[in-house]
Amino acid sequence: MNTQDLILSRRRFLKTSALAAGAILGSESLTNSLEASQIPPSQLHNEHSIPMMNTQGSHQVRGRMFFTKDKDFEILSVAVQRIFPNDDLGPGAIELGVPYFIDNQLAGSYGNNVREYMQGPFKKGSPTQGYQTPMIRQEIFLQGILELDKESFKRFKKSFTDIPEKSQDIILKDFESNKVSMQKIQSSYFFSLLREMTLCGIYADPIYNGNDDKKGWKMKQFPGAQMSYLAFIEDKNFQKIPPMSLADMQKGE
């Protein structure tokens, strides 16, 4: 099985497994990341904030809060699209708004590691010990994106956004396998954060600027944030309930 088959088959498993969405939605990491969207843009202290805008084919209004360079945001977008590409099961990460979801989360408490103890001393830990670096997630993502492009130029003499998808998959696989050198952090850890946040952006409530038009939920037939299931509790048949987001509740839908 080649590298592209590995990534695509892994993506297909995640989309067809009923456990994937529940695990992501119930994780502490998502709880931490979603808090970032509760911080008003005026408190982000980002003098380069970019005005809100619509993404292509999107039903939501989005804007960048963290990435100040278009190129960095393009590299992020291409990378998450390769982790979760379009296929016969539904849309990919870009169409679902994942790049904007990650950008917005990095701008707030998730990107600044607000809920983590970030004081020294820092020593190399085992893989099971979790976060073991003085770098905050903002720094990890920026360095990881730069390394993706650097690695692409080293191997193919082109930017990561300009090489074929198969070549992009090879580089991402090497990051996942920890074959790329990064400062103060392992490339495998950057990839794990990138993959985790890609899935979060696909399955989180659309109010956080991912999961566009609830398409991530629709692929899993996940009902979202329903007010009540009393009408279906005693029904033994599977119920296909149109998903509802927190924003729908605010609208009174």
N, C-alpha and C positions, 0 to 999 in steps of 0.2 A: 504494500500500500504506500503510495507516494505522499508527500507532505500535504498537497492540496486535499487529497482524499481524507487525510487524518482530520484536518480542520473542518471540512464540510461534514464528515460523518459525525464529528463531535457536536457540531451545530445542530444537525438533524436530531440527534439523541436529546439534546437539551430542549428542543422545540416540541418533541413528542412525549417527553416524560412529564408526568403530572407533578413529579417531585421538584423539578427545577424551579418553577415559579414560586412555589411555597417556601423552598429553602432560601431563595434570594430575598423574598419579601419579608421573611421572618428573621433575617440575620441582623446581628448587632451592627455590622458594617453599614448596612443600608440605613438603619436607624440613625447612625452618626451622619451619613451623607445627606439624608433628607433634611436634616436640621439646617444645612447650609442655605436652602431656599427660603428659610424663615428670616434670614437677615436682609433687611432692606438694602437695595443697591447703594443708597446714600451712605451706608455705614461700611461699605467694602473698601473705601479709600483707594480706589483704582482710578487714577487720573486719566487712564486711557480707555475707560469704559466705552463700549460701542453701542450705539442706539439699537433699540429693539427692531427686529425685522422678521419677515416671513421666510421660511425655508421653502425650497421648491416642493410643491405638492403637499405642503403641510397645512393642517387645519388649526395650528396654534401660532401665536406670535412669540418669537424668540429673539434673543440677543445675546451677544457674547459679553461676559462679565470679567473673564480672567485672561484669555489669550489676546495679546495685543498685536501679534503678527499673523497675517493671513496664512503664511506658509506653515506655521506651527499647527494652526487649526486644520489646514488641509491634510497634513500628515496624520493627525489624530483621526480625522474623518475616514481616511483610506484604511488605516489600521483597524478601526472598529468594524468597518464594512467587511474586511477580510475575516474577522473573527465571527461575524454574524452577517453573511451575505444574503442577497435575495435568492430565493429558489421557489420551487413549486408550492411550498408550504406558506409562503407569505413574503412580506417586505423585509429588507435588510436594515442594518443599524442606521444608516444615513436617513432613509425615508422615515424611520421611527423617531428621529430627532436625537439620537444618542450623543452625537458630538456636542450639542448644546447642553444636554443634561450634564455631561461630564464637566464641561466648561463652567457651568453655573455652580456645581458642587465644589469645584476647586476654588472658587472665589470666596467660599464661606468657611464654616467651621470644619467641614471635612478636609478641605485642602490645607487648612492651618493646624490640623491635629488638635483642635481645641479640647477634646475630651481625653487625650492621651497624656501620660506623664512623659515629658520630653527633656528632662534634665539628665546630665551625665552621672557617673561615667558610662561610656558606651563601649561594650565589648562584643566581639563576634559571638553570636548565639547559635544554637542549633535550629534547624528548620521548624521545629515544633514550638519554638519560643515566641513566634509572632514578630511584631514590629521591633527591629533591632538596629535602628539607624537614627542619627541626629537630624536627618533630613525630613522636612515636612512633605506632605504629599504633593504640594505645588511644585517643589523642587524636584521630586522624583519624576513626575510627569514631564516637566520641561526637559530634564536631562534625558529621559527615555525617548522622547520624541526627537531630540537632537541626535541621539545615538542611532535611532532608526535611519535617519537621513544620512548620517556619517557612514554607517555600515553599507548603505545602498551605494553611495559614491565610491566606497572602497572596492566593492565587488563588481558593480555594473557601470560605474562612471556616470550615473544619473541619480536624480533625486528619488526618494522612496515613492513619491506620487507619480513618477513617470515610468517606472519599470513595470513589466507584465505582472499580472496577479500571481502567477506561479512563483515568480521571484520574490514578490512580497511575502508569500506564504513561507518560503524558505527562510527568510530573515526572521519572521515572527516565530517560527519553529525553533530557530537557534536561540532567540531570546528566552523562549519557554524552557529550553533545555540548558539554560545558563552557560551558553557557549560564547556570549558576548561580554566583554569587559566594561563595567561601569564604575564610577567613583562612589565609594561609600555605600553602595547598594548592589545587590546581585540582579542581573538582567532578568532572571526568572521571577524575582519578586516584583519588578516593574510589570512584567507580563501578567502576573497573577492579579495585580491591581487593575490593569487595563481590561482584562477579561471580566473581572468581577464587576467593574463599573459599567461595562458594556451590557451585561445582563441586567444590572440594576436599572439602566436607562430604558431597557426594553420592557421590563415588567413593573416598574414603579408606577404610581398614580400619575396620569398625564399632567397634573397640577405642577409637577416638578420639571416640566419641559422635555420629557421623553415620552415613549409609548404613544406616539402621535395617533390621535383619533381612536385610542384604546385598541389599536391593531395588535399589539403584543398580547393583550388579554384575549382578544377575539381568536387568535391562533390557538390558544389553550382552552377556549370556552370558559374562561375565568370570569365570574360575575362582578368582580371589583368590590366597591364599597357600598353594598346594598344596605338599606336601612333596616330591613327585616326579611326573614325567610319563613315567617309563620304560615304563609299561604302554601308552602311546599313541604313542610316538615313531615307530614304524614303521607306524602305521595312517594310511592316506591319507584316511580319512573324517573329517569334522568331528565332534569329540567334545563333547557337552553334559555338562560336569562340574559337579556341584553346587558352588557357591563355598564356600571355606573361609577363615575369618579367623584372625588370630593368636590370638584368644581360643579358637577351636575347637581349635587345637593345644595350648593349655595344658590344655584339658579332656580331651585325648586322643581327640577325635572323628575 
